């Protein structure tokens, strides 16, 4: 079935947005909250569709509103092979850093820089808005319960 909207036990991706529906109120409420507050904690039980809502509705809407959405990062991950545990000061910050910078980034860069530096590096890549001003960045940490 090519038109089956049920994709199985994986989150909807951005391209699946046309098949993701029925969350209009949640999308509106969450989007308003994100735009009004500096930090928003969006939580629900595992499998409730948080990642799907972010991928298909929230991230595209934030981009349409003029925000620069950084790559979605996670706080829980294993250390890459060859990296000793003692070289990482904070595994949670390291995981986010690795998610933002990508697994191709040299390990020396990942362990020698702060999360603030990673975010600033991405902010420098943000395309300007219509007035030439930098777009405000949004950092999304998904699967925070990990």
Buried (B, 14 or more C-beta within 10 A) or exposed (E): EEEEEEEEEEBBEEEBBEBBEEBEEBBEEBBEEBBEEEEEEBEEEEEEBBBBBBBBBBBBBBEEEEBBBBEBBBBEBEBEEEBEEEEBEEEBBBBBBBBBBEEEBEBEEBBEBEBEEBBEBBBEEBEEEEEEEEBBBBBBBBBBEE
